Amino acid sequence: MLNLASSRITTHSKKTNMKEYKVESLIYYSKLTTDSKHISKSSKKDIQDKLDEYSKNGYRLVSTDTTNFGFAVYIYLYFEKDL
């Protein structure tokens, strides 16, 4: 099961260049299986789709993060673009 959420932040840098930031979160739930890498395998296509989607809109990936809680794995993709 996959849940998607995104948020948007706009800020100024010291050079007065405006940047727009977006955070995309993808949530994957563990399942009973003998394949310990099933989340990694199933998330690759979704992550690549998000990278392609954002790059078409002028964003670049600047950071990533992951965390887990219970049976869920949260993957965060941080994007920015110049305005």
Summary of the structure (lengths in Angstrom):
residues: 83
radius of gyration: 15.0
end to end distance: 34.5
largest distance: 52.3
contacts: 195
relative contact order: 0.27
helix: 23%
strand: 53%
